[in-house]
Amino acid sequence: MPSYTPVQKSAIQQFTAVTDAKDSVAAKTLKNNNWNIDQAINAPLVIMVHTYHFWEYKFLKHFNSNSSTSNPSSSTQSLNKVFDKYRDNASEEPDTIGVDGSMRYFADLGIALDEPVVLVILTELNAPTMGELTRQGFVDGWKRLRANNITEQKSTLPSLRHSLPSSSGGLFLITYKSTFRLALSPGQRSLPLDTAIEYWRLLLSPPSLSWNTKTTPWLDYWIEYLTTKWKKGVSKDMWVQTGVFVGKSLEDEEMEWWSEDGAWPGVLDEFVGFVREKRGVDGGKGEAEEMET
């Protein structure tokens, strides 16, 4: 097997976590994209394979029974009509739904704004930021999901909600990665810690993925560590690598996969030490209570 630098190993790890690709495919795709993880993940072939694999089974019956989607022109017309209904300023921004329109749209879908599925929808519609939708993203996203009106769009929500909590599924990983971009304010390159924590709470607890294992309340430990030890902003690399860490910790809470030479961000190196210390303290308390009884 070819040898890779720590940075390249980290890129392969991120790529496979997001796309479920084999290491060899990840390495080849990254090499073809000059080891740029964002460029590789967003390569047309990667997006096509992910979209087909993830949605084919879930919506196959819907595709076959939905005669209105057989005509691309009709589909685009229907979606444009829905989009136009929610525009905030049709004369000056004809191709944008702003904050107020987005709130009305999600209300009509029957979605509360603090539901994790909001982030899924914004991701699928390629929203540029939280609370804003573009015409192209709206039309292309819903055409891909074969949902051309409010009723059909509502019908996709149960499947989206059901699929989101899967740590191994592409939907959670792609939504998680996209959330960093969505949460940034204009001109920002990192998230304020309190903002990042709110999104971690939303994405890493039910009804989304639960970041807890039998002996370790990971999310609670993570937030405690960040608020008492870290106290800094959250970069894109820290956000993405935390997502990779979450998946691995759920697969093996004993962290046999962990290595200090694994090119993890320093914040995660320190967090591992924090968790091991907490386990020792909490384990000691549990043993003392058991002996007393």
Buried (B, 14 or more C-beta within 10 A) or exposed (E): EEEBEEEBBBBBBBBBBBBBBEBEBBBEBBBEBEBEBEEBBEBEEBBEBBBEEBBEEBBEEBBEEBEEBEEEEEBBEBBBEBBEEBBBEEEEBEBBBBEEBBBBBBEBBEBEEEBBBBBBBBBBBBBBBBBBBBBEBBBBBBBBBBBBBBEBBBBBBEBBBEBBBEBEBBBBBBBBBBBBBBBBEEEEEBBBBEBBBBBBEBBBBEEBBBBBBEEBBBBEBBBEBBEEEBEEBBBBBBBBBBBBBBBBBBEEBEBEEBEEEBBBBEBBEBBBEBBEEBBEEBEEEEEEEEEEE
